[in-house]
């Protein structure tokens, strides 16, 4: 998880490893990365009725239900990459794209890095390679930064969480945590990082009483206190674990 401002979370001594670079053995065919701005233009094309463009979300069902790009088609990456039916599912997907005369396919998972290897990249590569093998003309794109980058750019950190862009739908605020460095991050990811002993300060949005992460006291010392319920913050922003102020006498 890369901070939106390019810096590293204080105390995060075990950042997720950088994805492996693609090499000659991972021929990406007609796959290239697109920025969020370029992805927005594609989503707007779909919203405007352009059937030559399709958006493919390959995150898990739970992730998709927590919020997704408007007009996106959902097929979990496991269906296209794992098990004995994966190849048949990919052929079925390509056949449906060909029947619909789709010319550009935007694929994304939760997180993705240009030049990296992950579920979204693997699906994009698989579809592009199959299309090339079958002589199907299809431009396959991968969204750099994934849904995480898309959500945070179109949302812009505004509060409340429900006030989202028309480019998103199905957003469930309780599935997400707002962090100072990484913007909105899926709650399960934050809880997993805290469980590994990594510090993950979380900003509390007004009325949110869910608790997951790090308490920062007056001296800047962080103490992990997962499990205690945080009181509602005064005003639109506040530390997710407000017990820090109580511990320091503030």
C-alpha positions, 0 to 999 in steps of 0.5 A, a space after each residue: 500500500 503506497 501513501 498517496 503523497 509518496 511518503 511512508 507511514 511512520 513506524 511501518 517497518 514492514 511495507 508490502 513488497 513491491 510487485 515483481 517487474 514484468 520480464 520477457 516470460 510475462 509477455 503482456 501482449 496488447 496490455 498497457 496501463 492507464 491513469 485514473 484520469 484516463 480511466 474516468 474518461 472510459 467510465 464516462 464513455 460507458 455511462 454515455 452508452 458507448 458499447 465499445 468500452 467495457 470496465 472489468 472489476 476482478 476484485 472479490 465479491 466482498 470487495 465489489 459489494 463495498 463499492 465499485 465503479 459505475 457500469 463495471 462488470 464483475 468477474 472475480 479474478 479467481 474465476 479467470 485464473 484458478 481452477 480447472 474452469 479458468 481457461 473456459 471462463 476466460 474464453 467465455 469472457 472474450 467471446 462475450 466481448 467479441 459479441 458485444 463488439 467491445 474494442 477497449 477493456 479496462 481491467 482493475 483489482 484493488 491495488 495495481 502498480 504499473 509494470 507489476 504483477 498482481 491479479 488484475 495484471 494477470 487477468 489483463 494479460 490472460 485476456 490479451 494473450 487469448 485475444 491475440 491468439 484467436 485473432 480478436 482485436 481488443 485493446 486491454 488496459 490495466 488501471 494503475 493504482 487499481 480501485 483504491 486510486 480511483 476511489 480516492 481521486 474521484 472522492 477527493 477525501 471529502 466528508 461525509 463518505 456518502 457524498 461520492 462522485 457519480 462515477 461510483 456506486 454501492 459505496 458502503 462507508 463501513 467497509 472503508 477507513 480514511 487514513 492520513 497518508 493513503 486516503 480510503 483503505 479497505 477496512 480489512 486491509 487496515 485490520 490485517 496490517 494492524 494485526 501484523 504489528 504495523 502502525 496505521 493511523 486512521 481518521 474518524 469521520 463524524 458519527 463513525 464508531 468503528 475501531 481498528 487501528 493505532 492510537 497516537 499520544 501527545 508525544 507522538 508515541 503510537 500504541 496499538 489498541 485494536 478492539 476498543 470502541 472510539 467515541 465520536 469525534 467532534 467536528 468532521 475529522 478526528 483521530 479514529 482512536 480518540 482514546 489517545 486524547 484521553 490517555 494524554 489528558 487532553 
